[in-house]
Amino acid sequence: MNDCQGLGDCDDSRLQRLYEYLDGALPAHDVAEIKEHLDTCPECLEEHDLECVIRSAIKRSCHEQAPEKLKDAILGRIHALRTEA
């Protein structure tokens, strides 16, 4: 794989930043940097597009919802952990 300017080497760290980008978990300046990089790197763009297809297929396939009791238990635990901190 080539050297991905702005994303590091084409390896696991590049993929991690791409996943964070797709998850909306990056600061605005990193988002702009990755968008610009995707415009110039066909390998990263291909990886991006593949991940988008996978995520779309998963969304279409997952129709189950967690039981309310489970949701309440998770939210209660989150609240308890925040209170402890």
C-alpha positions in Angstrom: 0.0 0.0 0.0 1.1 3.6 -0.5 2.0 6.2 2.0 -1.2 8.1 3.0 -0.2 11.7 3.8 -2.4 13.0 6.6 -3.6 9.5 7.6 -0.2 7.9 8.4 1.0 4.8 6.6 -1.7 2.6 5.0 -2.0 0.3 7.9 -4.2 -0.2 11.0 -3.7 3.4 12.3 -5.0 4.7 8.9 -8.0 2.5 9.2 -8.7 3.5 12.8 -8.8 7.2 11.7 -11.0 6.3 8.8 -13.4 4.5 11.1 -13.4 7.4 13.6 -14.1 9.7 10.6 -17.1 7.6 9.6 -18.3 7.4 13.2 -18.2 11.2 13.5 -15.7 10.9 16.3 -13.0 13.3 15.0 -12.6 17.1 15.6 -13.5 19.4 12.7 -9.9 20.0 11.6 -9.2 16.2 11.3 -12.4 15.8 9.3 -11.4 18.4 6.8 -7.9 16.8 6.6 -9.4 13.4 5.9 -11.9 14.7 3.4 -9.0 16.3 1.5 -7.0 13.2 1.7 -9.8 11.0 0.3 -9.9 13.3 -2.7 -6.3 12.4 -3.5 -5.9 8.8 -2.4 -7.8 6.2 -4.4 -6.8 3.4 -2.0 -8.2 5.2 1.1 -11.3 6.3 -0.9 -11.9 2.7 -1.9 -11.6 1.6 1.8 -14.0 4.4 2.8 -16.6 3.4 0.1 -16.3 -0.3 1.1 -16.9 0.6 4.8 -19.9 2.7 3.9 -21.4 -0.3 1.9 -20.8 -2.6 4.9 -22.3 -0.2 7.4 -25.4 0.3 5.1 -25.9 -3.4 4.8 -25.7 -3.9 8.6 -28.2 -1.1 9.2 -30.7 -2.7 6.8 -30.2 -6.1 8.4 -30.5 -5.1 12.1 -34.1 -4.6 13.1 -33.9 -6.0 16.6 -34.2 -3.6 19.5 -32.8 -4.0 22.9 -35.5 -4.7 25.6 -36.5 -1.7 27.7 -35.3 -3.4 30.8 -31.8 -3.7 29.3 -31.7 -0.1 28.2 -32.8 1.0 31.6 -30.1 -1.1 33.3 -27.4 0.3 31.0 -28.5 3.9 31.5 -28.7 3.3 35.3 -25.1 1.9 35.3 -23.9 4.9 33.2 -25.5 7.3 35.6 -24.0 5.5 38.6 -20.5 5.6 37.0 -20.8 9.3 36.3 -21.9 9.9 39.9 -18.9 8.0 41.2 -16.4 9.9 39.1 
